[in-house]
């Protein structure tokens, strides 16, 4: 069985792009597909991200139900 892979990276708190991605991902087949995020979905560019210490970004990303993700260098600032 072959899996179709969807990979997101370097969103950098551009939540407008996240909405477009969510629309596309909601159309993907539930079986035989994997969604990965390779980091840098958050940064200090947006007031919402900075004010919530990155929590708003994490909550938005959780709505996409990734199969796997890793933290980028921008997310490491929120872990300090």
DSSP file (Angstrom, degrees, kcal/mol; ACC not computed):
  #  RESIDUE AA STRUCTURE BP1 BP2  ACC     N-H-->O    O-->H-N    N-H-->O    O-->H-N    TCO  KAPPA ALPHA  PHI   PSI    X-CA   Y-CA   Z-CA
    1    1 A X              0   0    0      0, 0.0     2,-0.4     0, 0.0    31,-0.0   0.000 360.0 360.0 360.0 130.8    0.0    0.0    0.0
    2    2 A X        -     0   0    0     30,-0.0     2,-0.4    31,-0.0     0, 0.0  -0.810 360.0-145.5-100.2 138.3    1.4    3.4   -1.0
    3    3 A X        -     0   0    0     -2,-0.4     2,-0.5    30,-0.0    30,-0.2  -0.796   9.0-134.4-100.4 142.1    0.8    6.5    1.2
    4    4 A X  E     -a   33   0A   0     28,-2.9    30,-2.5    -2,-0.4     2,-0.4  -0.843  26.5-146.4 -90.9 130.7    0.3   10.0   -0.1
    5    5 A X  E     -a   34   0A   0     -2,-0.5     2,-0.5    28,-0.2    30,-0.2  -0.831  14.4-167.9-106.1 136.2    2.4   12.4    1.9
    6    6 A X  E     -a   35   0A   0     28,-2.9    30,-3.1    -2,-0.4     2,-0.4  -0.989  12.2-171.7-118.3 126.9    1.5   16.0    2.7
    7    7 A X  E     -a   36   0A   0     -2,-0.5     2,-0.4    28,-0.2    30,-0.2  -0.976   6.4-174.5-127.1 129.2    4.3   18.1    4.2
    8    8 A X  E     +a   37   0A   0     28,-2.6    30,-2.8    -2,-0.4     2,-0.3  -0.924  13.6 158.6-116.9 145.8    4.0   21.6    5.7
    9    9 A X        +     0   0    0     -2,-0.4    31,-0.2    28,-0.2    32,-0.0  -0.985  49.9  22.6-159.9 158.6    6.9   23.7    6.8
   10   10 A X        +     0   0    0     29,-2.4    31,-0.2    -2,-0.3    30,-0.2   0.870  56.8 153.2  54.4  46.7    7.9   27.3    7.5
   11   11 A X    >   -     0   0    0     28,-0.4     3,-1.7    29,-0.1    30,-0.2   0.832  30.0-164.4 -70.9 -32.1    4.5   28.7    8.1
   12   12 A X  T 3   -     0   0    0     28,-2.7    30,-0.2     1,-0.3    29,-0.2   0.861  65.6 -57.9  48.6  48.2    5.9   31.4   10.3
   13   13 A X  T 3  S+     0   0    0     28,-2.2     2,-1.7     1,-0.2    -1,-0.3   0.672  92.5 143.5  60.9  20.9    2.6   32.4   11.9
   14   14 A X    X>  +     0   0    0     -3,-1.7     3,-1.4     1,-0.2     4,-1.0  -0.640  23.0 177.0 -86.0  80.0    1.0   33.3    8.5
   15   15 A X  H 3>  +     0   0    0     -2,-1.7     4,-1.6     1,-0.3    -1,-0.2   0.692  69.5  69.5 -65.4 -19.4   -2.3   31.9    9.6
   16   16 A X  H 3> S+     0   0    0      1,-0.2     4,-1.4     2,-0.2    -1,-0.3   0.895 100.3  48.5 -62.7 -38.9   -3.9   32.9    6.3
   17   17 A X  H <> S+     0   0    0     -3,-1.4     4,-2.7     1,-0.2    -1,-0.2   0.840 104.3  60.4 -68.3 -33.1   -1.9   30.2    4.6
   18   18 A X  H  X S+     0   0    0     -4,-1.0     4,-2.6     1,-0.2    -1,-0.2   0.886 102.1  52.5 -62.9 -38.3   -3.0   27.7    7.3
   19   19 A X  H  X S+     0   0    0     -4,-1.6     4,-1.8     2,-0.2    -1,-0.2   0.910 110.3  47.2 -62.8 -42.7   -6.6   28.3    6.3
   20   20 A X  H  X S+     0   0    0     -4,-1.4     4,-1.8     2,-0.2    -2,-0.2   0.915 113.1  49.1 -64.3 -43.3   -5.9   27.5    2.7
   21   21 A X  H  X S+     0   0    0     -4,-2.7     4,-3.0     1,-0.2    -2,-0.2   0.902 108.0  54.3 -62.7 -40.8   -3.9   24.4    3.7
   22   22 A X  H  X S+     0   0    0     -4,-2.6     4,-2.2     1,-0.2    -1,-0.2   0.892 105.8  52.8 -61.8 -39.8   -6.7   23.2    5.9
   23   23 A X  H  X S+     0   0    0     -4,-1.8     4,-0.5     2,-0.2    -1,-0.2   0.926 113.2  43.5 -61.0 -44.8   -9.2   23.4    3.0
   24   24 A X  H >< S+     0   0    0     -4,-1.8     3,-1.1     1,-0.2     4,-0.3   0.919 114.0  50.3 -65.8 -44.4   -6.9   21.3    0.9
   25   25 A X  H >< S+     0   0    0     -4,-3.0     3,-1.1     1,-0.3    -2,-0.2   0.806 101.5  61.3 -69.1 -29.4   -6.1   18.8    3.7
   26   26 A X  H 3< S+     0   0    0     -4,-2.2    -1,-0.3     1,-0.2    -2,-0.2   0.695 103.6  52.6 -68.2 -17.2   -9.8   18.4    4.5
   27   27 A X  T << S+     0   0    0     -3,-1.1    -1,-0.2    -4,-0.5    -2,-0.2   0.513  86.9 106.9 -92.6  -7.5  -10.2   17.0    1.0
   28   28 A X  S <  S-     0   0    0     -3,-1.1     2,-0.1    -4,-0.3     5,-0.1  -0.379  83.9 -96.8 -72.0 150.6   -7.4   14.5    1.3
   29   29 A X        -     0   0    0      1,-0.1    -1,-0.1     3,-0.1   -25,-0.1  -0.428  24.6-139.2 -66.0 140.2   -8.4   10.8    1.6
   30   30 A X  S >  S+     0   0    0     -2,-0.1     3,-0.5     2,-0.1     2,-0.2   0.871  85.8  61.1 -69.8 -36.5   -8.5    9.7    5.2
   31   31 A X  T 3  S+     0   0    0      1,-0.2     3,-0.1     3,-0.0    -2,-0.1  -0.616 108.8  14.1 -89.5 151.0   -6.9    6.3    4.4
   32   32 A X  T 3  S+     0   0    0     -2,-0.2   -28,-2.9     1,-0.2     2,-0.4   0.773 100.0 106.8  61.4  31.0   -3.4    6.0    2.9
   33   33 A X  E <   -a    4   0A   0     -3,-0.5     2,-0.4   -30,-0.2   -28,-0.2  -0.999  46.9-164.0-139.3 146.6   -2.3    9.6    3.6
   34   34 A X  E     -a    5   0A   0    -30,-2.5   -28,-2.9    -2,-0.4     2,-0.5  -0.974   6.6-153.1-128.8 140.6    0.1   11.1    6.1
   35   35 A X  E     +a    6   0A   0     -2,-0.4    32,-2.6   -30,-0.2    33,-1.5  -0.967  17.3 179.2-117.8 124.2    0.5   14.7    7.2
   36   36 A X  E     -ab   7  68A   0    -30,-3.1   -28,-2.6    -2,-0.5     2,-0.4  -0.906  16.6-160.4-120.9 148.3    3.8   16.0    8.4
   37   37 A X  E     -ab   8  69A   0     31,-1.4    33,-1.6    -2,-0.3   -28,-0.2  -0.998   3.5-163.1-125.6 128.6    5.0   19.4    9.7
   38   38 A X        -     0   0    0    -30,-2.8   -29,-0.1    -2,-0.4    31,-0.1   0.158  48.9 -96.4-101.6  19.4    8.7   20.0    9.6
   39   39 A X  S    S+     0   0    0    -31,-0.2   -29,-2.4    33,-0.1   -28,-0.4  -0.221  87.8  91.2 104.4 173.6    8.7   23.0   11.9
   40   40 A X        +     0   0    0    -30,-0.2   -28,-2.7   -31,-0.2   -27,-0.1   0.856  45.8 138.4  60.2  41.5    8.8   26.8   12.1
   41   41 A X        +     0   0    0    -30,-0.2   -28,-2.2   -31,-0.2     2,-0.3   0.692  66.4  45.2 -82.2 -17.9    5.0   27.1   12.2
   42   42 A X        +     0   0    0    -30,-0.2     2,-0.3   -29,-0.1   -30,-0.2  -0.903  60.8 150.0-124.0 151.9    5.3   29.8   14.8
   43   43 A X    >   -     0   0    0     -2,-0.3     3,-0.6   -32,-0.1     7,-0.1  -0.939  57.1 -90.0-160.7-176.4    7.4   32.9   15.3
   44   44 A X  T 3  S+     0   0    0     -2,-0.3     6,-0.1     1,-0.2   -31,-0.0   0.290  94.0  99.9 -87.1  11.3    7.2   36.3   16.9
   45   45 A X  T 3  S+     0   0    0    -33,-0.0     2,-0.4     4,-0.0    -1,-0.2   0.879  76.2  59.3 -64.8 -38.1    5.8   38.0   13.8
   46   46 A X  S <> S-     0   0    0     -3,-0.6     4,-2.2     1,-0.1     5,-0.2  -0.743  74.4-141.0 -98.5 139.6    2.2   38.0   15.0
   47   47 A X  H  > S+     0   0    0     -2,-0.4     4,-3.2     1,-0.2     5,-0.2   0.878 104.1  57.6 -61.6 -38.1    1.1   39.7   18.2
   48   48 A X  H  > S+     0   0    0      1,-0.2     4,-1.5     2,-0.2     8,-0.3   0.896 107.9  46.0 -61.2 -40.9   -1.2   36.7   18.9
   49   49 A X  H  4>S+     0   0    0      2,-0.2     5,-2.7     1,-0.2     4,-0.3   0.936 116.7  43.1 -68.2 -47.1    1.6   34.3   18.8
   50   50 A X  H ><5S+     0   0    0     -4,-2.2     3,-1.1     1,-0.2    -2,-0.2   0.920 114.0  51.0 -65.5 -43.9    3.9   36.3   21.0
   51   51 A X  H 3<5S+     0   0    0     -4,-3.2    -1,-0.2     1,-0.3    -2,-0.2   0.788 115.0  42.0 -66.4 -28.6    1.1   37.2   23.5
   52   52 A X  T ><5S-     0   0    0     -4,-1.5     3,-1.6    -5,-0.2    -1,-0.3   0.342 110.6-119.2 -99.1   6.7    0.0   33.6   23.9
   53   53 A X  T < 5S-     0   0    0     -3,-1.1    -3,-0.2    -4,-0.3    -4,-0.1   0.846  74.3 -53.5  57.0  35.9    3.6   32.4   24.1
   54   54 A X  T 3><S+     0   0    0     -5,-2.7     4,-2.0    -6,-0.3    -1,-0.3   0.358 111.9 117.2  87.1  -5.6    3.0   30.2   21.0
   55   55 A X  H <> S+     0   0    0     -3,-1.6     4,-2.6    -6,-0.3     5,-0.2   0.900  72.5  54.1 -64.8 -40.4   -0.1   28.5   22.4
   56   56 A X  H  > S+     0   0    0     -8,-0.3     4,-2.1     1,-0.2    -1,-0.2   0.901 109.1  49.1 -61.4 -39.5   -2.5   29.9   19.8
   57   57 A X  H  > S+     0   0    0      2,-0.2     4,-2.4     1,-0.2    -1,-0.2   0.918 110.9  49.6 -65.2 -43.5   -0.2   28.5   17.0
   58   58 A X  H  X S+     0   0    0     -4,-2.0     4,-2.1     1,-0.2    -2,-0.2   0.903 110.7  50.4 -62.9 -41.1    0.0   25.1   18.6
   59   59 A X  H  X S+     0   0    0     -4,-2.6     4,-1.0     2,-0.2    -1,-0.2   0.899 110.8  48.7 -65.8 -40.2   -3.8   25.0   19.0
   60   60 A X  H >< S+     0   0    0     -4,-2.1     3,-0.6    -5,-0.2     4,-0.5   0.914 111.7  49.3 -64.5 -42.2   -4.3   25.9   15.3
   61   61 A X  H >< S+     0   0    0     -4,-2.4     3,-1.3     1,-0.2     4,-0.4   0.864 104.1  60.3 -65.5 -34.9   -1.9   23.3   14.2
   62   62 A X  H >< S+     0   0    0     -4,-2.1     3,-1.1     1,-0.3    -1,-0.2   0.786  92.5  66.7 -63.7 -26.6   -3.6   20.7   16.4
   63   63 A X  T << S+     0   0    0     -4,-1.0    -1,-0.3    -3,-0.6    -2,-0.2   0.757  94.8  58.1 -66.7 -22.0   -6.8   21.2   14.4
   64   64 A X  T <  S-     0   0    0     -3,-1.3    -1,-0.2    -4,-0.5    -2,-0.2   0.622 101.0-138.2 -82.5 -13.0   -5.1   19.7   11.3
   65   65 A X    <   -     0   0    0     -3,-1.1   -30,-0.2    -4,-0.4    -3,-0.1   0.963  22.3-155.4  55.3  63.2   -4.4   16.5   13.2
   66   66 A X        -     0   0    0     -5,-0.4   -30,-0.2     1,-0.1     3,-0.1  -0.270  17.8-143.5 -63.1 150.6   -0.8   15.8   11.9
   67   67 A X  S    S-     0   0    0    -32,-2.6     2,-0.3     1,-0.4   -31,-0.2   0.770  84.2  -6.9 -83.3 -30.0    0.6   12.3   11.9
   68   68 A X  E     +b   36   0A   0    -33,-1.5   -31,-1.4     2,-0.0    -1,-0.4  -0.974  66.0 172.9-161.1 151.8    4.0   13.7   12.9
   69   69 A X  E     -b   37   0A   0     -2,-0.3     2,-0.3   -33,-0.2   -31,-0.2  -0.977  14.0-151.0-153.7 163.4    5.8   17.0   13.4
   70   70 A X        -     0   0    0    -33,-1.6     2,-0.3    -2,-0.3   -30,-0.1  -0.959  27.6-106.6-135.0 157.6    9.0   18.3   14.7
   71   71 A X        -     0   0    0     -2,-0.3     2,-0.1   -32,-0.2    -2,-0.0  -0.619  30.4-149.8 -83.4 140.3    9.9   21.6   16.3
   72   72 A X     >  -     0   0    0     -2,-0.3     4,-1.1   -30,-0.1     3,-0.2  -0.418  36.3 -91.9 -96.6-179.8   11.8   24.2   14.3
   73   73 A X  H  > S+     0   0    0      1,-0.2     4,-0.5     2,-0.2     3,-0.1   0.821 124.3  57.2 -64.8 -30.1   14.2   26.8   15.6
   74   74 A X  H >4 S+     0   0    0      1,-0.2     3,-1.0     2,-0.2     4,-0.5   0.893 103.4  52.2 -68.9 -38.1   11.4   29.4   16.0
   75   75 A X  H >> S+     0   0    0      1,-0.2     3,-1.1    -3,-0.2     4,-0.6   0.774  95.3  71.1 -67.6 -24.7    9.4   27.1   18.3
   76   76 A X  H >< S+     0   0    0     -4,-1.1     3,-0.7     1,-0.3     4,-0.4   0.801  89.0  62.6 -63.5 -26.5   12.4   26.6   20.6
   77   77 A X  G X< S+     0   0    0     -3,-1.0     3,-0.6    -4,-0.5    -1,-0.3   0.808  99.6  54.0 -67.3 -28.4   12.0   30.2   21.7
   78   78 A X  G <4 S+     0   0    0     -3,-1.1    -1,-0.2    -4,-0.5    -2,-0.2   0.647 102.1  59.2 -78.7 -14.5    8.6   29.4   23.1
   79   79 A X  G <<        0   0    0     -3,-0.7    -1,-0.2    -4,-0.6    -2,-0.2   0.527 360.0 360.0 -91.1  -7.0   10.0   26.5   25.2
   80   80 A X    <         0   0    0     -3,-0.6    -1,-0.2    -4,-0.4    -2,-0.1   0.499 360.0 360.0 -71.6 360.0   12.5   28.7   27.1
